[in-house]
Amino acid sequence: MFWERFYGLCQRVGKKPNPVGKEIGLSSGIISKWKAGGIPNGETLMKLSKYFNVSVDYLLGISPQVEIKENFLKPIYTDTDLKRQILDDLDCLNSVGLAYLAEYSDYLITRLKYQREDLANEINNK
């Protein structure tokens, strides 16, 4: 998840990943590790957060995209907008689609739980 978010942010600012890494003092080897599934350490996450003006949680795939303005986090989409869109989408599903959605939601929740545990273990081991 991190690589997809990082790469997407690089595209958004019109730069390739290696030059972005160089600008914040990282080697191309570190960038290659991220592409292979690695996750940056806390200090690097903070640098990237400031560079791209997004939250660390966004970089790690924990939360939706937010913009950081004057030390406050401002979601690009409000909770109400997201809830309205989800409800509109749910109205279009039949019982099979709803069952699939419920199963997929359980999968995502379990996956997020393990990602958070893995991240916590990685941070504690450094």
OpenMM code with the backbone's topology and positions (N, CA, C; nanometers):
from openmm import Vec3, app, unit

residues = "MET PHE TRP GLU ARG PHE TYR GLY LEU CYS GLN ARG VAL GLY LYS LYS PRO ASN PRO VAL GLY LYS GLU ILE GLY LEU SER SER GLY ILE ILE SER LYS TRP LYS ALA GLY GLY ILE PRO ASN GLY GLU THR LEU MET LYS LEU SER LYS TYR PHE ASN VAL SER VAL ASP TYR LEU LEU GLY ILE SER PRO GLN VAL GLU ILE LYS GLU ASN PHE LEU LYS PRO ILE TYR THR ASP THR ASP LEU LYS ARG GLN ILE LEU ASP ASP LEU ASP CYS LEU ASN SER VAL GLY LEU ALA TYR LEU ALA GLU TYR SER ASP TYR LEU ILE THR ARG LEU LYS TYR GLN ARG GLU ASP LEU ALA ASN GLU ILE ASN ASN LYS".split()
positions = [
    Vec3(0.0817, -0.1194, 0.0000),
    Vec3(0.0000, 0.0000, 0.0000),
    Vec3(0.0863, 0.1261, 0.0000),
    Vec3(0.1974, 0.1252, 0.0785),
    Vec3(0.2808, 0.2451, 0.0851),
    Vec3(0.3320, 0.2846, -0.0535),
    Vec3(0.3861, 0.1870, -0.1276),
    Vec3(0.4442, 0.2197, -0.2575),
    Vec3(0.3421, 0.2847, -0.3499),
    Vec3(0.2205, 0.2318, -0.3520),
    Vec3(0.1173, 0.2881, -0.4396),
    Vec3(0.0873, 0.4324, -0.4015),
    Vec3(0.0787, 0.4576, -0.2716),
    Vec3(0.0513, 0.5947, -0.2261),
    Vec3(0.1689, 0.6865, -0.2608),
    Vec3(0.2903, 0.6411, -0.2324),
    Vec3(0.4102, 0.7210, -0.2596),
    Vec3(0.4221, 0.7504, -0.4093),
    Vec3(0.4079, 0.6479, -0.4914),
    Vec3(0.4217, 0.6643, -0.6358),
    Vec3(0.3134, 0.7588, -0.6901),
    Vec3(0.1918, 0.7437, -0.6390),
    Vec3(0.0835, 0.8320, -0.6817),
    Vec3(0.1095, 0.9777, -0.6454),
    Vec3(0.1657, 1.0004, -0.5279),
    Vec3(0.1982, 1.1369, -0.4868),
    Vec3(0.3104, 1.1945, -0.5731),
    Vec3(0.4074, 1.1107, -0.6079),
    Vec3(0.5147, 1.1556, -0.6978),
    Vec3(0.4550, 1.2001, -0.8312),
    Vec3(0.3630, 1.1197, -0.8842),
    Vec3(0.2987, 1.1554, -1.0106),
    Vec3(0.2212, 1.2861, -0.9973),
    Vec3(0.1559, 1.3022, -0.8832),
    Vec3(0.0755, 1.4232, -0.8606),
    Vec3(0.1605, 1.5499, -0.8651),
    Vec3(0.2858, 1.5396, -0.8171),
    Vec3(0.3739, 1.6571, -0.8206),
    Vec3(0.4611, 1.6594, -0.9459),
    Vec3(0.4419, 1.5599, -1.0339),
    Vec3(0.5138, 1.5585, -1.1610),
    Vec3(0.6595, 1.5182, -1.1519),
    Vec3(0.6918, 1.4331, -1.0554),
    Vec3(0.8301, 1.3887, -1.0383),
    Vec3(0.8358, 1.2376, -1.0287),
    Vec3(0.9534, 1.1827, -1.0561),
    Vec3(0.9755, 1.0392, -1.0412),
    Vec3(1.0198, 1.0122, -0.8972),
    Vec3(1.0001, 0.8875, -0.8497),
    Vec3(1.0338, 0.8565, -0.7099),
    Vec3(1.1788, 0.8828, -0.6696),
    Vec3(1.2766, 0.8449, -0.7516),
    Vec3(1.4163, 0.8638, -0.7124),
    Vec3(1.4534, 1.0106, -0.6906),
    Vec3(1.4145, 1.1034, -0.7800),
    Vec3(1.4447, 1.2440, -0.7524),
    Vec3(1.3778, 1.2970, -0.6249),
    Vec3(1.2565, 1.2499, -0.5964),
    Vec3(1.1907, 1.2914, -0.4718),
    Vec3(1.2723, 1.2423, -0.3531),
    Vec3(1.3153, 1.1158, -0.3573),
    Vec3(1.3976, 1.0621, -0.2504),
    Vec3(1.5260, 1.1411, -0.2329),
    Vec3(1.5884, 1.1754, -0.3431),
    Vec3(1.7134, 1.2522, -0.3382),
    Vec3(1.6910, 1.3884, -0.2724),
    Vec3(1.5771, 1.4522, -0.3041),
    Vec3(1.5466, 1.5838, -0.2472),
    Vec3(1.5354, 1.5802, -0.0955),
    Vec3(1.4922, 1.4672, -0.0405),
    Vec3(1.4808, 1.4596, 0.1056),
    Vec3(1.5957, 1.3805, 0.1677),
    Vec3(1.6987, 1.3503, 0.0867),
    Vec3(1.8211, 1.2904, 0.1396),
    Vec3(1.8238, 1.1390, 0.1458),
    Vec3(1.7540, 1.0736, 0.0534),
    Vec3(1.7509, 0.9273, 0.0525),
    Vec3(1.8218, 0.8716, -0.0699),
    Vec3(1.8702, 0.7486, -0.0579),
    Vec3(1.9367, 0.6836, -0.1706),
    Vec3(1.8343, 0.6143, -0.2595),
    Vec3(1.8738, 0.5866, -0.3829),
    Vec3(1.7841, 0.5153, -0.4744),
    Vec3(1.7628, 0.3717, -0.4261),
    Vec3(1.8569, 0.3173, -0.3488),
    Vec3(1.8415, 0.1832, -0.2933),
    Vec3(1.7236, 0.1747, -0.1970),
    Vec3(1.7048, 0.2797, -0.1197),
    Vec3(1.5909, 0.2847, -0.0267),
    Vec3(1.4609, 0.2844, -0.1067),
    Vec3(1.4571, 0.3642, -0.2129),
    Vec3(1.3366, 0.3715, -0.2966),
    Vec3(1.3075, 0.2340, -0.3567),
    Vec3(1.4105, 0.1640, -0.4000),
    Vec3(1.3927, 0.0289, -0.4565),
    Vec3(1.3347, -0.0669, -0.3532),
    Vec3(1.3772, -0.0548, -0.2282),
    Vec3(1.3236, -0.1396, -0.1218),
    Vec3(1.1742, -0.1137, -0.1027),
    Vec3(1.1351, 0.0124, -0.1125),
    Vec3(0.9925, 0.0455, -0.0987),
    Vec3(0.9125, -0.0175, -0.2115),
    Vec3(0.9685, -0.0109, -0.3324),
    Vec3(0.8982, -0.0670, -0.4476),
    Vec3(0.8785, -0.2180, -0.4299),
    Vec3(0.9723, -0.2818, -0.3598),
    Vec3(0.9650, -0.4264, -0.3360),
    Vec3(0.8783, -0.4608, -0.2149),
    Vec3(0.8181, -0.3596, -0.1525),
    Vec3(0.7273, -0.3862, -0.0412),
    Vec3(0.7722, -0.3340, 0.0940),
    Vec3(0.8890, -0.2706, 0.0996),
    Vec3(0.9373, -0.2164, 0.2262),
    Vec3(0.8601, -0.0921, 0.2678),
    Vec3(0.8763, -0.0572, 0.3941),
    Vec3(0.8106, 0.0611, 0.4497),
    Vec3(0.9170, 0.1500, 0.5117),
    Vec3(0.9100, 0.2801, 0.4888),
    Vec3(1.0108, 0.3704, 0.5468),
    Vec3(1.0019, 0.3773, 0.6990),
    Vec3(1.1112, 0.4196, 0.7601),
    Vec3(1.1110, 0.4375, 0.9053),
    Vec3(1.0332, 0.5642, 0.9416),
    Vec3(1.0121, 0.5842, 1.0700),
    Vec3(0.9310, 0.6966, 1.1170),
    Vec3(0.9829, 0.8326, 1.0738),
    Vec3(1.1129, 0.8533, 1.0817),
    Vec3(1.1717, 0.9821, 1.0432),
    Vec3(1.1476, 1.0107, 0.8946),
    Vec3(1.1653, 0.9097, 0.8117),
    Vec3(1.1441, 0.9263, 0.6678),
    Vec3(0.9966, 0.9492, 0.6376),
    Vec3(0.9095, 0.8792, 0.7084),
    Vec3(0.7659, 0.9020, 0.6893),
    Vec3(0.7298, 1.0473, 0.7193),
    Vec3(0.7891, 1.1020, 0.8241),
    Vec3(0.7621, 1.2427, 0.8583),
    Vec3(0.8129, 1.3362, 0.7482),
    Vec3(0.9308, 1.3084, 0.6929),
    Vec3(0.9836, 1.3902, 0.5838),
    Vec3(0.8921, 1.3845, 0.4621),
    Vec3(0.8471, 1.2639, 0.4286),
    Vec3(0.7580, 1.2479, 0.3136),
    Vec3(0.6242, 1.3167, 0.3378),
    Vec3(0.5760, 1.3075, 0.4607),
    Vec3(0.4505, 1.3717, 0.4978),
    Vec3(0.4594, 1.5225, 0.4742),
    Vec3(0.5680, 1.5809, 0.5177),
    Vec3(0.5873, 1.7255, 0.4990),
    Vec3(0.6068, 1.7592, 0.3515),
    Vec3(0.6842, 1.6781, 0.2822),
    Vec3(0.7136, 1.7033, 0.1408),
    Vec3(0.5859, 1.7048, 0.0574),
    Vec3(0.5003, 1.6041, 0.0789),
    Vec3(0.3789, 1.5916, -0.0024),
    Vec3(0.2575, 1.6605, 0.0601),
    Vec3(0.2745, 1.7106, 0.1825),
    Vec3(0.1650, 1.7784, 0.2516),
    Vec3(0.0468, 1.6835, 0.2757),
    Vec3(0.0774, 1.5611, 0.3197),
    Vec3(-0.0249, 1.4619, 0.3533),
    Vec3(0.0091, 1.4017, 0.4895),
    Vec3(-0.0840, 1.3286, 0.5472),
    Vec3(-0.0594, 1.2658, 0.6776),
    Vec3(0.0228, 1.1380, 0.6622),
    Vec3(0.0897, 1.0991, 0.7686),
    Vec3(0.1619, 0.9724, 0.7718),
    Vec3(0.0626, 0.8572, 0.7561),
    Vec3(-0.0536, 0.8699, 0.8192),
    Vec3(-0.1566, 0.7662, 0.8052),
    Vec3(-0.1959, 0.7470, 0.6592),
    Vec3(-0.2025, 0.8556, 0.5844),
    Vec3(-0.2343, 0.8419, 0.4424),
    Vec3(-0.1230, 0.7656, 0.3714),
    Vec3(0.0013, 0.8010, 0.3978),
    Vec3(0.1142, 0.7338, 0.3332),
    Vec3(0.1133, 0.5839, 0.3596),
    Vec3(0.0692, 0.5451, 0.4792),
    Vec3(0.0691, 0.4038, 0.5174),
    Vec3(-0.0587, 0.3314, 0.4757),
    Vec3(-0.1519, 0.4042, 0.4166),
    Vec3(-0.2754, 0.3410, 0.3720),
    Vec3(-0.3766, 0.3197, 0.4822),
    Vec3(-0.3585, 0.3895, 0.5938),
    Vec3(-0.4483, 0.3728, 0.7079),
    Vec3(-0.5711, 0.4633, 0.6955),
    Vec3(-0.5536, 0.5800, 0.6328),
    Vec3(-0.6647, 0.6741, 0.6229),
    Vec3(-0.6766, 0.7276, 0.4807),
    Vec3(-0.7930, 0.7878, 0.4502),
    Vec3(-0.8075, 0.8508, 0.3189),
    Vec3(-0.7183, 0.9734, 0.3095),
    Vec3(-0.7039, 1.0250, 0.1901),
    Vec3(-0.6151, 1.1387, 0.1687),
    Vec3(-0.6630, 1.2613, 0.2433),
    Vec3(-0.5689, 1.3281, 0.3056),
    Vec3(-0.5970, 1.4540, 0.3731),
    Vec3(-0.4898, 1.5541, 0.3327),
    Vec3(-0.5246, 1.6801, 0.3401),
    Vec3(-0.4278, 1.7861, 0.3183),
    Vec3(-0.3952, 1.8479, 0.4531),
    Vec3(-0.2681, 1.8757, 0.4772),
    Vec3(-0.2276, 1.9364, 0.6029),
    Vec3(-0.2184, 2.0869, 0.5805),
    Vec3(-0.2977, 2.1610, 0.6568),
    Vec3(-0.2979, 2.3068, 0.6453),
    Vec3(-0.2908, 2.3662, 0.7846),
    Vec3(-0.1934, 2.4491, 0.8067),
    Vec3(-0.1787, 2.5215, 0.9322),
    Vec3(-0.1960, 2.4303, 1.0541),
    Vec3(-0.1269, 2.3175, 1.0514),
    Vec3(-0.1262, 2.2208, 1.1612),
    Vec3(-0.2609, 2.1536, 1.1862),
    Vec3(-0.3548, 2.1647, 1.0929),
    Vec3(-0.4824, 2.0956, 1.1048),
    Vec3(-0.4969, 2.0003, 0.9881),
    Vec3(-0.5632, 1.8902, 1.0110),
    Vec3(-0.5897, 1.7959, 0.9041),
    Vec3(-0.7270, 1.8253, 0.8474),
    Vec3(-0.7327, 1.8404, 0.7172),
    Vec3(-0.8592, 1.8698, 0.6514),
    Vec3(-0.8860, 1.7605, 0.5484),
    Vec3(-0.9852, 1.6747, 0.5726),
    Vec3(-1.0152, 1.5713, 0.4734),
    Vec3(-1.0585, 1.6332, 0.3410),
    Vec3(-1.0153, 1.5727, 0.2314),
    Vec3(-1.0579, 1.6190, 0.1002),
    Vec3(-1.2064, 1.5910, 0.0816),
    Vec3(-1.2514, 1.4765, 0.1328),
    Vec3(-1.3931, 1.4423, 0.1300),
    Vec3(-1.4421, 1.4401, 0.2732),
    Vec3(-1.5567, 1.5001, 0.2989),
    Vec3(-1.6111, 1.4965, 0.4340),
    Vec3(-1.6700, 1.3589, 0.4609),
    Vec3(-1.6844, 1.3258, 0.5865),
    Vec3(-1.7460, 1.1989, 0.6235),
    Vec3(-1.8872, 1.1899, 0.5666),
    Vec3(-1.9579, 1.3004, 0.5685),
    Vec3(-2.0950, 1.3010, 0.5162),
    Vec3(-2.0966, 1.2703, 0.3679),
    Vec3(-2.0042, 1.3292, 0.2921),
    Vec3(-1.9957, 1.3015, 0.1478),
    Vec3(-1.9674, 1.1543, 0.1221),
    Vec3(-1.8729, 1.0990, 0.1975),
    Vec3(-1.8376, 0.9583, 0.1794),
    Vec3(-1.9539, 0.8666, 0.2159),
    Vec3(-2.0208, 0.8966, 0.3262),
    Vec3(-2.1345, 0.8145, 0.3685),
    Vec3(-2.2463, 0.8194, 0.2648),
    Vec3(-2.2721, 0.9377, 0.2126),
    Vec3(-2.3765, 0.9530, 0.1112),
    Vec3(-2.3427, 0.8710, -0.0135),
    Vec3(-2.2166, 0.8766, -0.0564),
    Vec3(-2.1742, 0.8014, -0.1747),
    Vec3(-2.1845, 0.6510, -0.1511),
    Vec3(-2.1441, 0.6076, -0.0332),
    Vec3(-2.1524, 0.4648, -0.0005),
    Vec3(-2.2980, 0.4187, -0.0004),
    Vec3(-2.3858, 0.4963, 0.0618),
    Vec3(-2.5277, 0.4586, 0.0657),
    Vec3(-2.5879, 0.4554, -0.0745),
    Vec3(-2.5509, 0.5512, -0.1574),
    Vec3(-2.5998, 0.5511, -0.2961),
    Vec3(-2.5523, 0.4264, -0.3692),
    Vec3(-2.4270, 0.3894, -0.3472),
    Vec3(-2.3722, 0.2697, -0.4123),
    Vec3(-2.4389, 0.1425, -0.3597),
    Vec3(-2.4665, 0.1382, -0.2301),
    Vec3(-2.5311, 0.0209, -0.1719),
    Vec3(-2.6710, -0.0014, -0.2289),
    Vec3(-2.7400, 0.1068, -0.2580),
    Vec3(-2.8754, 0.0953, -0.3141),
    Vec3(-2.8762, 0.0230, -0.4482),
    Vec3(-2.7624, 0.0223, -0.5156),
    Vec3(-2.7534, -0.0408, -0.6475),
    Vec3(-2.7227, -0.1906, -0.6403),
    Vec3(-2.6913, -0.2419, -0.5208),
    Vec3(-2.6513, -0.3819, -0.5087),
    Vec3(-2.7701, -0.4735, -0.4798),
    Vec3(-2.7646, -0.5928, -0.5374),
    Vec3(-2.8635, -0.6949, -0.5033),
    Vec3(-2.8107, -0.7741, -0.3838),
    Vec3(-2.8816, -0.8797, -0.3417),
    Vec3(-2.8417, -0.9551, -0.2226),
    Vec3(-2.7056, -1.0226, -0.2404),
    Vec3(-2.6743, -1.0680, -0.3601),
    Vec3(-2.5437, -1.1307, -0.3853),
    Vec3(-2.4325, -1.0267, -0.3713),
    Vec3(-2.4561, -0.9086, -0.4275),
    Vec3(-2.3577, -0.8012, -0.4172),
    Vec3(-2.3369, -0.7568, -0.2741),
    Vec3(-2.4461, -0.7496, -0.1959),
    Vec3(-2.4345, -0.7115, -0.0551),
    Vec3(-2.3566, -0.8163, 0.0244),
    Vec3(-2.3812, -0.9442, -0.0054),
    Vec3(-2.3083, -1.0508, 0.0632),
    Vec3(-2.1594, -1.0437, 0.0300),
    Vec3(-2.1285, -1.0199, -0.0966),
    Vec3(-1.9899, -1.0075, -0.1378),
    Vec3(-1.9251, -0.8881, -0.0678),
    Vec3(-1.9962, -0.7761, -0.0608),
    Vec3(-1.9440, -0.6561, 0.0040),
    Vec3(-1.9156, -0.6822, 0.1517),
    Vec3(-2.0072, -0.7519, 0.2195),
    Vec3(-1.9871, -0.7842, 0.3609),
    Vec3(-1.8627, -0.8704, 0.3796),
    Vec3(-1.8464, -0.9701, 0.2933),
    Vec3(-1.7296, -1.0583, 0.3016),
    Vec3(-1.6005, -0.9805, 0.2753),
    Vec3(-1.6042, -0.8948, 0.1751),
    Vec3(-1.4858, -0.8161, 0.1409),
    Vec3(-1.4526, -0.7165, 0.2524),
    Vec3(-1.5539, -0.6590, 0.3141),
    Vec3(-1.5322, -0.5656, 0.4257),
    Vec3(-1.4624, -0.6362, 0.5414),
    Vec3(-1.5072, -0.7572, 0.5740),
    Vec3(-1.4414, -0.8346, 0.6798),
    Vec3(-1.2951, -0.8598, 0.6453),
    Vec3(-1.2697, -0.8936, 0.5193),
    Vec3(-1.1328, -0.9169, 0.4734),
    Vec3(-1.0478, -0.7911, 0.4918),
    Vec3(-1.1005, -0.6752, 0.4523),
    Vec3(-1.0243, -0.5502, 0.4631),
    Vec3(-0.9956, -0.5141, 0.6084),
    Vec3(-1.0931, -0.5346, 0.6945),
    Vec3(-1.0741, -0.5038, 0.8359),
    Vec3(-0.9659, -0.5935, 0.8948),
    Vec3(-0.9684, -0.7207, 0.8626),
    Vec3(-0.8663, -0.8137, 0.9107),
    Vec3(-0.7293, -0.7756, 0.8564),
    Vec3(-0.7230, -0.7422, 0.7283),
    Vec3(-0.5963, -0.7042, 0.6657),
    Vec3(-0.5387, -0.5790, 0.7305),
    Vec3(-0.6235, -0.4786, 0.7560),
    Vec3(-0.5779, -0.3556, 0.8192),
    Vec3(-0.5251, -0.3834, 0.9590),
    Vec3(-0.5918, -0.4713, 1.0314),
    Vec3(-0.5466, -0.5078, 1.1660),
    Vec3(-0.4056, -0.5661, 1.1605),
    Vec3(-0.3824, -0.6589, 1.0677),
    Vec3(-0.2498, -0.7197, 1.0565),
    Vec3(-0.1455, -0.6206, 1.0074),
    Vec3(-0.1833, -0.5289, 0.9179),
    Vec3(-0.0881, -0.4275, 0.8710),
    Vec3(-0.0451, -0.3388, 0.9860),
    Vec3(-0.1395, -0.3002, 1.0700),
    Vec3(-0.1051, -0.2164, 1.1848),
    Vec3(-0.0147, -0.2916, 1.2813),
    Vec3(-0.0433, -0.4186, 1.3053),
    Vec3(0.0413, -0.4987, 1.3930),
    Vec3(0.1810, -0.5136, 1.3343),
    Vec3(0.1902, -0.5400, 1.2026),
    Vec3(0.3209, -0.5536, 1.1375),
    Vec3(0.3990, -0.4234, 1.1459),
    Vec3(0.3315, -0.3100, 1.1233),
    Vec3(0.3974, -0.1807, 1.1298),
    Vec3(0.4466, -0.1527, 1.2715),
    Vec3(0.3632, -0.1824, 1.3704),
    Vec3(0.4033, -0.1603, 1.5097),
    Vec3(0.5250, -0.2467, 1.5438),
    Vec3(0.5250, -0.3717, 1.4992),
    Vec3(0.6393, -0.4600, 1.5241),
    Vec3(0.7640, -0.4091, 1.4549),
    Vec3(0.7490, -0.3613, 1.3318),
    Vec3(0.8653, -0.3097, 1.2577),
    Vec3(0.9226, -0.1867, 1.3260),
    Vec3(0.8361, -0.0984, 1.3740),
    Vec3(0.8823, 0.0228, 1.4416),
    Vec3(0.9502, -0.0142, 1.5738),
    Vec3(0.8937, -0.1082, 1.6458),
    Vec3(0.9515, -0.1497, 1.7743),
    Vec3(1.0848, -0.2215, 1.7583),
    Vec3(1.1060, -0.2862, 1.6434),
    Vec3(1.2295, -0.3600, 1.6207),
    Vec3(1.3425, -0.2736, 1.5680),
    Vec3(1.3172, -0.1473, 1.5393),
    Vec3(1.4232, -0.0595, 1.4843),
    Vec3(1.4905, 0.0172, 1.5925),
] * unit.nanometer
topology = app.Topology()
chain = topology.addChain("A")
for resn in residues:
    res = topology.addResidue(resn, chain)
    for name in ("N", "CA", "C"):
        topology.addAtom(name, app.Element.getBySymbol(name[0]), res)
